Amino acid sequence: MQWEIAIIKLLQSGQNRFFDVFFELISMFADYIGIFLLFIFFYFFANKKFSFYFVLITIINSSFNHVLKFIFDRPRPFEVDMDVINKLEALGRSFPSGHTVCATTMVFFILLYTLQKCKRKWTKVLSIILCILFLVLVALSRMYLGQHFLTDILSGMLVSLILCTILLSIVKKQLIL
């Protein structure tokens, strides 16, 4: 855990007001605001069924994440080391990262939509690059803000990918763009 604290302290060593606001915004888009905006996009540009499955799978993933938080009961970094600055008022435990679960679910659906609907190769490549950038920024934001360890973030990504894959395999015949 000490190496993870060292990563967080390194990120926070460059703290300033711009990064505070920037990473808070990234975290906001990896949560309910991003989910809502993506739902609206899918509702109007994909179809109602696709947007419904996006929200349903996001709720299932988020609920499962809360169960895991209860089971593992891992404290947040600022609770473990007093030198880690808590830049947000977060509730709950640390493992796994709920924002990362939501962000990974959003990225999964964005890529599912883009790779199926877009015909141009550059659009698909750009979508992949932007999705990876978003996940990296979410990961950095959660550590910079003092909310999560790197293992919380990586496990959140893994949990989301596994659940998205399982749940989409169950509903794939109904999920037509």
Backbone hydrogen bonds in HBPLUS format (Angstrom, degrees):
<---DONOR---> <-ACCEPTOR-->    atom                        ^
c    i                          cat <-CA-CA->   ^        H-A-AA   ^      H-
h    n   atom  resd res      DA  || num        DHA   H-A  angle D-A-AA Bond
n    s   type  num  typ     dist DA aas  dist angle  dist       angle   num
A0004-GLU N   A0001-MET O   3.12 MM   3  5.21 124.3  2.44  96.5 110.7     1
A0005-ILE N   A0001-MET O   3.02 MM   4  6.38 151.0  2.11 149.3 157.7     2
A0006-ALA N   A0002-GLN O   2.90 MM   4  6.18 151.4  1.98 145.4 153.5     3
A0007-ILE N   A0003-TRP O   3.13 MM   4  6.42 145.3  2.26 136.7 144.6     4
A0008-ILE N   A0004-GLU O   3.12 MM   4  6.43 162.4  2.15 148.4 152.2     5
A0009-LYS N   A0005-ILE O   2.87 MM   4  6.14 163.6  1.90 155.2 159.8     6
A0010-LEU N   A0006-ALA O   2.93 MM   4  6.06 151.2  2.01 142.1 150.1     7
A0011-LEU N   A0007-ILE O   2.94 MM   4  6.27 161.1  1.98 152.2 156.8     8
A0012-GLN N   A0008-ILE O   2.84 MM   4  6.08 158.1  1.89 151.4 158.2     9
A0013-SER N   A0009-LYS O   2.87 MM   4  5.90 121.1  2.22 136.4 150.5    10
A0013-SER N   A0010-LEU O   3.22 MM   3  5.12 140.7  2.39  93.2 104.4    11
A0015-GLN N   A0012-GLN O   3.13 MM   3  5.05 150.1  2.22 113.7 111.4    12
A0020-ASP N   A0016-ASN O   3.00 MM   4  6.23 157.6  2.05 153.2 160.4    13
A0021-VAL N   A0017-ARG O   3.03 MM   4  6.25 168.7  2.04 155.1 156.1    14
A0022-PHE N   A0018-PHE O   2.81 MM   4  5.95 170.4  1.82 158.3 161.7    15
A0023-PHE N   A0019-PHE O   2.86 MM   4  5.78 171.6  1.87 148.6 151.5    16
A0024-GLU N   A0020-ASP O   3.06 MM   4  6.10 144.6  2.19 138.2 148.2    17
A0025-LEU N   A0021-VAL O   2.94 MM   4  6.17 155.8  2.00 151.7 157.7    18
A0026-ILE N   A0022-PHE O   2.99 MM   4  6.32 157.4  2.05 148.2 154.7    19
A0027-SER N   A0023-PHE O   3.00 MM   4  6.12 160.7  2.04 140.1 145.3    20
A0028-MET N   A0024-GLU O   2.92 MM   4  6.19 146.6  2.04 142.0 151.6    21
A0029-PHE N   A0025-LEU O   3.02 MM   4  6.34 154.3  2.09 152.1 157.8    22
A0030-ALA N   A0026-ILE O   3.09 MM   4  6.36 122.0  2.44 138.1 153.6    23
A0030-ALA N   A0027-SER O   3.13 MM   3  4.98 140.0  2.30  93.2 105.0    24
A0031-ASP N   A0028-MET O   3.19 MM   3  5.32 149.5  2.29 110.5 111.6    25
A0035-ILE N   A0031-ASP O   3.03 MM   4  6.25 162.3  2.06 156.7 162.4    26
A0036-PHE N   A0032-TYR O   2.87 MM   4  5.96 163.2  1.90 147.5 152.0    27
A0037-LEU N   A0033-ILE O   2.95 MM   4  6.18 168.4  1.96 154.2 157.2    28
A0038-LEU N   A0034-GLY O   2.91 MM   4  5.99 160.3  1.94 148.4 154.2    29
A0039-PHE N   A0035-ILE O   2.85 MM   4  6.00 153.3  1.92 147.0 154.9    30
A0040-ILE N   A0036-PHE O   2.98 MM   4  6.28 162.0  2.01 152.6 156.6    31
A0041-PHE N   A0037-LEU O   2.98 MM   4  6.25 159.5  2.03 145.5 151.3    32
A0042-PHE N   A0038-LEU O   2.85 MM   4  6.09 172.7  1.86 156.7 158.0    33
A0043-TYR N   A0039-PHE O   2.78 MM   4  5.90 156.7  1.84 151.8 159.2    34
A0044-PHE N   A0040-ILE O   3.08 MM   4  6.28 156.2  2.14 150.0 154.3    35
A0045-PHE N   A0041-PHE O   2.76 MM   4  5.75 153.5  1.83 157.0 165.6    36
A0046-ALA N   A0042-PHE O   2.86 MM   4  4.69 147.3  1.97 119.2 127.8    37
A0051-SER N   A0047-ASN O   3.05 MM   4  6.34 164.6  2.08 156.3 160.6    38
A0052-PHE N   A0048-LYS O   2.86 MM   4  6.04 150.1  1.95 145.4 154.3    39
A0053-TYR N   A0049-LYS O   2.95 MM   4  6.24 162.5  1.98 152.7 156.2    40
A0054-PHE N   A0050-PHE O   2.95 MM   4  6.18 150.5  2.04 145.9 154.6    41
A0055-VAL N   A0051-SER O   3.10 MM   4  6.34 164.6  2.12 148.3 150.7    42
A0056-LEU N   A0052-PHE O   2.86 MM   4  6.08 166.9  1.88 154.9 159.3    43
A0057-ILE N   A0053-TYR O   2.89 MM   4  5.87 169.7  1.90 147.6 150.8    44
A0058-THR N   A0054-PHE O   2.96 MM   4  6.05 149.6  2.05 142.5 151.7    45
A0059-ILE N   A0055-VAL O   2.89 MM   4  6.12 157.3  1.94 151.8 157.3    46
A0060-ILE N   A0056-LEU O   2.96 MM   4  6.25 160.7  2.00 150.3 155.7    47
A0061-ASN N   A0057-ILE O   2.87 MM   4  5.98 167.1  1.89 147.6 151.6    48
A0062-SER N   A0058-THR O   2.91 MM   4  6.00 161.3  1.94 146.9 152.5    49
A0063-SER N   A0059-ILE O   2.87 MM   4  6.00 157.1  1.93 147.7 154.2    50
A0064-PHE N   A0060-ILE O   2.90 MM   4  6.10 163.9  1.93 154.4 158.6    51
A0065-ASN N   A0061-ASN O   2.93 MM   4  6.10 150.0  2.02 142.9 151.8    52
A0066-HIS N   A0062-SER O   3.04 MM   4  6.38 149.1  2.14 144.3 151.5    53
A0067-VAL N   A0063-SER O   3.12 MM   4  6.50 149.4  2.22 146.2 154.4    54
A0068-LEU N   A0064-PHE O   3.00 MM   4  6.35 158.0  2.05 150.2 155.9    55
A0069-LYS N   A0065-ASN O   2.89 MM   4  6.21 153.2  1.96 149.3 157.1    56
A0070-PHE N   A0066-HIS O   3.05 MM   4  6.26 152.8  2.13 142.4 149.1    57
A0071-ILE N   A0067-VAL O   2.94 MM   4  6.26 156.8  2.00 150.3 157.0    58
A0072-PHE N   A0068-LEU O   2.88 MM   4  6.03 175.5  1.88 160.1 160.4    59
A0073-ASP N   A0069-LYS O   2.84 MM   4  5.50 150.3  1.93 137.9 147.2    60
A0094-SER N   A0074-ARG O   2.82 MM  20  5.38 175.5  1.83 158.7 159.1    61
A0079-GLU N   A0076-ARG O   2.87 MM   3  5.35 145.8  1.99 114.4 125.4    62
A0080-VAL N   A0077-PRO O   3.02 MM   3  5.09 137.7  2.20  99.4 111.6    63
A0081-ASP N   A0077-PRO O   2.99 MM   4  6.22 160.4  2.03 161.7 165.5    64
A0084-VAL N   A0081-ASP O   3.12 MM   3  5.72 162.3  2.15 117.3 122.5    65
A0087-LYS N   A0145-LEU O   3.07 MM  58  4.95 170.6  2.08 141.0 141.9    66
A0097-SER N   A0152-ASP O   3.07 MM  55  5.13 171.4  2.08 116.9 115.3    67
A0101-VAL N   A0097-SER O   3.05 MM   4  6.36 149.4  2.15 142.5 151.3    68
A0102-CYS N   A0098-GLY O   2.95 MM   4  6.24 165.2  1.97 152.7 155.7    69
A0103-ALA N   A0099-HIS O   2.82 MM   4  6.00 163.8  1.85 148.0 153.3    70
A0104-THR N   A0100-THR O   2.86 MM   4  5.86 161.0  1.90 145.8 151.0    71
A0105-THR N   A0101-VAL O   3.01 MM   4  6.17 153.7  2.08 144.7 152.0    72
A0106-MET N   A0102-CYS O   2.89 MM   4  6.16 158.8  1.93 151.9 157.8    73
A0107-VAL N   A0103-ALA O   2.91 MM   4  6.14 163.7  1.93 150.1 154.3    74
A0108-PHE N   A0104-THR O   2.88 MM   4  6.00 157.1  1.93 145.6 152.1    75
A0109-PHE N   A0105-THR O   3.09 MM   4  6.36 161.0  2.13 150.0 153.6    76
A0110-ILE N   A0106-MET O   2.84 MM   4  6.09 157.3  1.89 153.0 160.5    77
A0111-LEU N   A0107-VAL O   2.88 MM   4  6.02 168.1  1.89 154.4 157.2    78
A0112-LEU N   A0108-PHE O   2.91 MM   4  6.07 151.8  1.99 140.6 149.6    79
A0113-TYR N   A0109-PHE O   2.87 MM   4  6.00 163.8  1.90 148.5 152.2    80
A0114-THR N   A0110-ILE O   2.79 MM   4  5.96 175.0  1.79 156.1 157.9    81
A0115-LEU N   A0111-LEU O   2.82 MM   4  5.67 166.1  1.84 146.5 151.4    82
A0116-GLN N   A0112-LEU O   3.29 MM   4  6.19 139.5  2.46 133.1 142.2    83
A0117-LYS N   A0113-TYR O   2.84 MM   4  5.89 158.9  1.89 157.3 163.7    84
A0118-CYS N   A0114-THR O   2.94 MM   4  5.36 159.1  1.98 139.3 146.2    85
A0124-LYS N   A0120-ARG O   3.32 MM   4  6.71 155.9  2.39 147.1 153.0    86
A0125-VAL N   A0121-LYS O   2.92 MM   4  6.21 164.0  1.95 156.7 161.3    87
A0126-LEU N   A0122-TRP O   2.87 MM   4  5.90 162.2  1.90 142.2 147.7    88
A0127-SER N   A0123-THR O   2.93 MM   4  6.02 154.3  2.00 141.7 149.1    89
A0128-ILE N   A0124-LYS O   2.98 MM   4  6.25 157.7  2.03 148.7 154.3    90
A0129-ILE N   A0125-VAL O   2.96 MM   4  6.22 164.2  1.98 153.6 157.8    91
A0130-LEU N   A0126-LEU O   2.89 MM   4  6.07 167.5  1.91 154.1 157.4    92
A0131-CYS N   A0127-SER O   2.94 MM   4  6.05 154.8  2.00 146.7 153.8    93
A0132-ILE N   A0128-ILE O   2.97 MM   4  6.18 160.1  2.01 150.9 156.0    94
A0133-LEU N   A0129-ILE O   2.91 MM   4  6.12 162.1  1.95 150.5 156.0    95
A0134-PHE N   A0130-LEU O   2.88 MM   4  6.06 156.2  1.94 144.4 150.8    96
A0135-LEU N   A0131-CYS O   3.01 MM   4  6.30 162.0  2.04 149.4 153.3    97
A0136-VAL N   A0132-ILE O   2.95 MM   4  6.20 159.5  1.99 153.3 159.1    98
A0137-LEU N   A0133-LEU O   2.89 MM   4  6.11 161.5  1.92 152.6 157.8    99
A0138-VAL N   A0134-PHE O   2.86 MM   4  6.10 152.8  1.93 150.0 157.9   100
A0139-ALA N   A0135-LEU O   2.95 MM   4  6.14 162.9  1.98 147.4 152.0   101
A0140-LEU N   A0136-VAL O   2.90 MM   4  6.18 166.0  1.92 153.2 156.8   102
A0141-SER N   A0137-LEU O   2.81 MM   4  5.90 155.1  1.87 143.7 151.4   103
A0142-ARG N   A0138-VAL O   2.97 MM   4  6.18 160.4  2.01 154.5 158.3   104
A0143-MET N   A0139-ALA O   3.24 MM   4  6.51 151.4  2.33 146.1 153.3   105
A0144-TYR N   A0140-LEU O   2.75 MM   4  5.84 169.5  1.76 157.7 161.5   106
A0145-LEU N   A0141-SER O   2.89 MM   4  5.87 159.2  1.93 146.9 152.1   107
A0147-GLN N   A0142-ARG O   2.97 MM   5  5.42 141.0  2.13 164.1 176.2   108
A0148-HIS N   A0142-ARG O   3.20 MM   6  5.58 145.2  2.33 129.3 129.4   109
A0146-GLY N   A0143-MET O   2.89 MM   3  5.06 156.3  1.95 108.0 115.4   110
A0152-ASP N   A0149-PHE O   3.07 MM   3  5.21 129.8  2.33  99.8 113.1   111
A0153-ILE N   A0149-PHE O   3.27 MM   4  6.67 152.0  2.35 147.8 154.8   112
A0154-LEU N   A0150-LEU O   2.92 MM   4  6.23 169.6  1.93 160.9 162.9   113
A0155-SER N   A0151-THR O   2.99 MM   4  5.88 155.4  2.05 135.4 142.7   114
A0156-GLY N   A0152-ASP O   2.97 MM   4  6.08 146.2  2.08 135.8 145.4   115
A0157-MET N   A0153-ILE O   2.99 MM   4  6.33 155.5  2.05 152.6 158.4   116
A0158-LEU N   A0154-LEU O   3.03 MM   4  6.26 161.3  2.06 145.5 150.6   117
A0159-VAL N   A0155-SER O   2.82 MM   4  5.96 168.6  1.83 154.5 157.5   118
A0160-SER N   A0156-GLY O   3.05 MM   4  6.13 164.9  2.08 145.1 149.4   119
A0161-LEU N   A0157-MET O   2.93 MM   4  6.13 164.7  1.95 152.5 156.9   120
A0162-ILE N   A0158-LEU O   2.95 MM   4  6.10 166.0  1.97 155.7 159.3   121
A0163-LEU N   A0159-VAL O   2.95 MM   4  6.10 170.3  1.96 153.2 156.3   122
A0164-CYS N   A0160-SER O   2.78 MM   4  5.86 164.8  1.81 153.5 158.6   123
A0165-THR N   A0161-LEU O   3.01 MM   4  6.04 161.2  2.05 142.5 147.9   124
A0166-ILE N   A0162-ILE O   2.97 MM   4  6.20 165.4  1.99 153.1 157.0   125
A0167-LEU N   A0163-LEU O   2.80 MM   4  5.85 172.3  1.80 157.4 159.9   126
A0168-LEU N   A0164-CYS O   2.82 MM   4  5.75 157.7  1.87 145.3 152.2   127
A0169-SER N   A0165-THR O   3.05 MM   4  6.06 144.0  2.18 137.3 146.5   128
A0170-ILE N   A0166-ILE O   3.22 MM   4  6.52 137.3  2.41 141.0 151.9   129
A0170-ILE N   A0167-LEU O   3.20 MM   3  5.16 130.0  2.47  93.0 105.9   130
A0171-VAL N   A0167-LEU O   3.18 MM   4  6.51 150.4  2.27 144.9 152.1   131
A0172-LYS N   A0168-LEU O   2.82 MM   4  5.36 113.3  2.27 143.7 154.7   132
A0174-GLN N   A0171-VAL O   2.92 MM   3  5.48 135.9  2.12 117.4 129.4   133
A0175-LEU N   A0171-VAL O   3.13 MM   4  6.23 126.2  2.44 145.3 159.0   134
A0175-LEU N   A0172-LYS O   3.23 MM   3  4.92 140.1  2.40  90.6 102.0   135
